[in-house]
Amino acid sequence: MGDWVPARLPDPLSDGMVERARALVRAAAALRGWLLPSSAEADEVNDPYGAPITFFRSIGEELQQAWIRWSRP
């Protein structure tokens, strides 16, 4: 497979935050499917990738509620 070389992200100061954000999205998309749950039941959050915006929002609300419950002392 050759030598592994980590990805380099654009520098936000010289390349700008937009370019850095786009590079992060591309890097995350490239890793999709590498870490799969052991079963469908083990996947606690539905994947909104490629779904309509309403589904994205519903998953965002689900994650927000989970975060609120988790972060309370």
Secondary structure, DSSP 8 states (H G I E B T S, - for coil): -----------TTTT-HHHHHHHHHHHHHHTTTSS--SSGGG--S---TTS-HHHHHHHHHHHHHHHHHHH--
